């Protein structure tokens, strides 16, 4: 695989595939700091935004457009995977500070729901 092609595909993914709702939903990871609230809810909303991105891509014929680009198919698939992994890593980076806030400030005795950060 050509690294330049993959870099260009990842740029295309962030420009066209990743919907703005994905960046907004990253902020729902802050819900881990809410006292007595299940941690999985905030992270689940952020993961749900990836489903929205795939639905918008299908509605906008993104596969057809990307398939017409002069890059190999395996670079297209790898670029899509890399963009999703980057979004998930951004989600973790946003959630970790709020998990520490939840652990040490808002819920020092542990989360009564049973799902500690």
C-alpha angles and dihedrals in degrees: 000000000000112000091209091056092049092048090051092047091051089051089051091049092053092046099045112009105044105074120216088246088071091063092045092048090054086074091062086075084078086074087082088078093060109109116248093003125129111256094216094066097070094043090046091057091052091049089049090061089068089060088053089052091054092048092050090048090053091048092050094046092242093160092056092049094046091046090058092056116103096248131104118266094240089057089053093052093043091049091052091050092049092051092051091047090051091052091049092049090050088052091053092047090054094044099049098068091048090048089056090048089052093046099048106024116022101028108022092155094052132267110297090212088067100242108105120188 
